[in-house]
Amino acid sequence: MQPLAALWRGLKVLLHLLAAFLLVALLMAPARVLGRRSRQAPALSRWWYRRLCRILGLRLVVTGDLAPGVLLVANHVSWLDIPVLGAQGDLCFLSKAEIRAWPLIGWMAEVLGTLFISRGAHQARGLAEQIADRARDGQVVVIFPEATTSDGSWLRPFHPRLFAAAQDSGAALQPVAIRYGEPDHRDLIAPFIDDDRPWPHLLRVLKHPGIRVEARFLALIPSQGMDRKSMARACREAIGASLGLETDADQTAAPRAAQDR
């Protein structure tokens, strides 16, 4: 993409972020102060994510349907996963606690209903209860049980602790498989991995002529009668099968074949 085109796309992202701030400040924050959720929040959030995807040049290919009130379980490749999924429905995301301290973005995320988790804080049970409350209210909660991103050529182990929310609420699990790239090759710009930093990565995305991304909503997995490890294993196998990736339960590092691609 030409530099001027990338610059124009970046300006549109900035203006879109400003629009988000105004929407949150004027329509959503007052309801949050009163302990309620704005009735406009689901539609506005979805519109905002969809338009962000268009500005960033993401070409969405969605198969399957998002079910209501599920615990949505996704593989994690990039920060782009959030607008890709957010464009599909009324979703609530988990985020690292550090994001809450970010100027403006942290405040907006909290008003939008993001749940925050601290590493090593042993708060899985309390967080599971919050997720369960959202699920009982019919809102879809998204978890990325790999806990960090991969380059999309393999799946990290799925950590079972967040699946306690499904035990507490009885919510069904819906795996969703995310893949960036054309049918015959993966996109190498989209993954946000290793030592990537937000702004340089955003710049690379802005320069990209367009990224094809698939979101495959898979069959529901009932949570009743399953322990957390079984839930994690079932979701990982479903996503791996959809993406054609290895799902050895003991896998803790990228397969050599994936590293060489």
LINURDA-V370238 format. One record per residue. RES is the residue in three letters. PSI is psi in whole degrees, -180 to 180 (* if undefined). OMEGA is omega in whole degrees, 0 to 359 (none if undefined). NEAR is the number of other C-alpha atoms within 10 Angstrom. Layout:
{{RES:PSI:OMEGA:NEAR} {RES:PSI:OMEGA:NEAR}}
//
This chain:
{{MET:141:180:10} {GLN:147:182:9} {PRO:-41:181:10} {LEU:-36:178:10} {ALA:-41:178:13} {ALA:-39:178:19} {LEU:-42:179:14} {TRP:-40:178:13} {ARG:-40:178:19} {GLY:-39:178:19} {LEU:-40:179:13} {LYS:-36:176:15} {VAL:-45:180:18} {LEU:-45:179:12} {LEU:-35:179:12} {HIS:-37:175:17} {LEU:-40:177:15} {LEU:-41:178:12} {ALA:-39:178:13} {ALA:-43:180:18} {PHE:-44:181:17} {LEU:-42:179:13} {LEU:-43:180:18} {VAL:-45:184:23} {ALA:-39:187:14} {LEU:-33:188:11} {LEU:-32:188:17} {MET:-40:183:22} {ALA:-44:179:21} {PRO:-42:179:15} {ALA:-37:179:16} {ARG:-40:179:16} {VAL:-34:180:10} {LEU:5:178:8} {GLY:18:180:9} {ARG:171:176:11} {ARG:130:181:18} {SER:137:179:16} {ARG:-25:180:11} {GLN:-11:188:11} {ALA:-49:182:19} {PRO:-47:182:17} {ALA:-41:181:12} {LEU:-41:180:18} {SER:-46:181:21} {ARG:-43:178:20} {TRP:-43:184:16} {TRP:-45:180:18} {TYR:-40:180:21} {ARG:-44:181:19} {ARG:-37:177:16} {LEU:-42:178:20} {CYS:-43:180:21} {ARG:-43:181:12} {ILE:-40:181:18} {LEU:-5:179:22} {GLY:23:178:18} {LEU:125:179:24} {ARG:102:187:16} {LEU:132:172:18} {VAL:107:187:13} {VAL:130:175:16} {THR:147:183:13} {GLY:176:183:11} {ASP:142:175:13} {LEU:124:180:22} {ALA:150:180:19} {PRO:147:171:19} {GLY:21:181:22} {VAL:167:166:28} {LEU:110:185:32} {LEU:124:187:27} {VAL:115:187:25} {ALA:147:166:25} {ASN:158:190:28} {HIS:117:182:26} {VAL:-35:190:24} {SER:164:170:20} {TRP:-19:177:16} {LEU:-20:177:21} {ASP:-34:185:20} {ILE:-53:176:16} {PRO:-33:179:18} {VAL:-48:180:23} {LEU:-39:181:24} {GLY:-26:179:22} {ALA:-7:186:20} {GLN:-17:182:17} {GLY:-168:182:18} {ASP:96:187:20} {LEU:153:173:25} {CYS:131:184:24} {PHE:156:167:20} {LEU:146:180:17} {SER:155:174:19} {LYS:142:183:13} {ALA:-26:181:14} {GLU:-28:182:12} {ILE:-31:181:16} {ARG:-29:182:19} {ALA:-7:180:10} {TRP:134:178:12} {PRO:135:176:9} {LEU:-56:184:11} {ILE:-42:179:15} {GLY:-42:178:17} {TRP:-44:180:18} {MET:-42:180:20} {ALA:-41:181:20} {GLU:-43:179:16} {VAL:-35:180:19} {LEU:-4:175:21} {GLY:13:178:16} {THR:140:174:19} {LEU:135:185:18} {PHE:143:180:17} {ILE:135:178:19} {SER:136:178:12} {ARG:135:175:12} {GLY:15:184:7} {ALA:0:179:7} {HIS:44:182:10} {GLN:18:185:12} {ALA:-41:183:18} {ARG:-49:179:14} {GLY:-40:179:12} {LEU:-40:178:19} {ALA:-38:179:20} {GLU:-39:178:17} {GLN:-42:179:17} {ILE:-42:180:29} {ALA:-40:178:25} {ASP:-43:179:16} {ARG:-43:181:21} {ALA:-40:179:24} {ARG:-27:178:16} {ASP:1:178:11} {GLY:1:180:15} {GLN:143:179:21} {VAL:126:177:24} {VAL:133:182:25} {VAL:131:172:22} {ILE:146:174:21} {PHE:88:190:20} {PRO:-6:173:22} {GLU:-19:177:20} {ALA:-18:175:16} {THR:177:187:14} {THR:158:169:19} {SER:177:180:19} {ASP:4:178:23} {GLY:-7:181:25} {SER:-3:179:18} {TRP:167:178:22} {LEU:131:171:27} {ARG:165:174:24} {PRO:144:176:19} {PHE:122:181:23} {HIS:129:188:16} {PRO:-20:195:16} {ARG:-36:182:16} {LEU:-15:178:20} {PHE:-6:174:25} {ALA:-26:179:22} {ALA:-37:179:26} {ALA:-36:176:25} {GLN:-43:184:20} {ASP:-34:186:18} {SER:-20:187:22} {GLY:9:181:18} {ALA:143:175:23} {ALA:159:177:20} {LEU:137:173:24} {GLN:108:176:27} {PRO:146:173:28} {VAL:128:183:28} {ALA:126:182:23} {ILE:132:179:24} {ARG:134:179:26} {TYR:131:176:26} {GLY:177:177:18} {GLU:165:182:12} {PRO:-30:185:11} {ASP:-2:176:6} {HIS:148:179:8} {ARG:151:173:19} {ASP:134:184:17} {LEU:-8:180:12} {ILE:-39:186:17} {ALA:-41:184:26} {PRO:136:178:22} {PHE:96:192:22} {ILE:169:173:16} {ASP:-119:185:10} {ASP:17:179:6} {ASP:143:176:11} {ARG:150:190:10} {PRO:-51:188:10} {TRP:-45:175:9} {PRO:-37:179:10} {HIS:-42:176:18} {LEU:-41:180:19} {LEU:-41:178:14} {ARG:-40:178:12} {VAL:-42:180:21} {LEU:-32:180:22} {LYS:-16:182:21} {HIS:135:181:17} {PRO:-18:179:13} {GLY:137:183:16} {ILE:123:175:21} {ARG:132:180:17} {VAL:131:177:23} {GLU:136:171:21} {ALA:112:184:20} {ARG:108:178:21} {PHE:118:190:22} {LEU:176:183:22} {ALA:147:179:15} {LEU:146:175:17} {ILE:113:179:18} {PRO:139:182:15} {SER:-17:183:22} {GLN:135:176:13} {GLY:5:180:10} {MET:140:173:14} {ASP:173:186:14} {ARG:-40:180:19} {LYS:-38:179:14} {SER:-39:177:14} {MET:-47:181:24} {ALA:-42:181:23} {ARG:-44:182:17} {ALA:-42:180:17} {CYS:-40:181:25} {ARG:-40:179:29} {GLU:-39:180:20} {ALA:-45:180:19} {ILE:-43:179:25} {GLY:-43:179:18} {ALA:-41:180:13} {SER:-37:183:17} {LEU:-6:182:17} {GLY:35:182:12} {LEU:157:177:16} {GLU:145:180:19} {THR:39:175:18} {ASP:123:185:14} {ALA:-23:182:13} {ASP:6:183:8} {GLN:125:179:13} {THR:-4:179:10} {ALA:160:182:11} {ALA:135:175:16} {PRO:148:182:13} {ARG:-39:180:8} {ALA:-39:179:9} {ALA:-38:181:13} {GLN:-30:184:11} {ASP:-11:183:7} {ARG:*:none:7}}
//
